[in-house]
């Protein structure tokens, strides 16, 4: 850390820095509060996404009890072939957002296959998409938590270090300059007093 210069120029610099820090702090704190709210929303959305996934899995078993028949081979009926994740800007933070999920469905005869298979295909798609949404929701939570930690560190830096240090430096410089000014006044008075005393002595000498 550079040594603090106890001068009028340094005092002016410290005062300018303090004004800058005090001007920036409210916007940083506002962003911190906004991100904190968004992080809370993201956690709630993630929790809801997990609950939706579990509910769909349970619903499939309740709606289609015939799946318990081990003689039915439905493996590979529905496969998720990919999904597209976009980017959403939230309070200056780039968050993933699920845009599209793609599936491939195995060929099966709708005449030779029970009608409930069509329902199963849709339910399997829904369940797979719900799992992807839950993963993306978890990524949003992690990203926002990280953003909250970073902005909180910046707010703390301003509140607990930069602003108090600038104030302390300003006080130190003012005390030093005040002491220096008083010392200069005393020195000036002493010099003037000596000068006047010398003048009196010279005037009183015999010729």
Protein Blocks (a to p, Z undefined) as FASTA:
>chain_A
ZZddddfklmmmmmmmmmmmmmmmmmmmmmmmmmmmmmmmmmmmmmmmmmmmmmmmmmmm
mmmmmlmpmkbccehkaccfbdcdddddeehiacdddfbdcdddddddfklpcfklmmmm
mmmmmmmmmmmmmmmmmmmmmmmmmmmmmmmmmmmmmmmmmmmmmmmmmmmmmmmmmmmm
mmmmmmmmmmmmmmmmmmmmmmmpcZZ
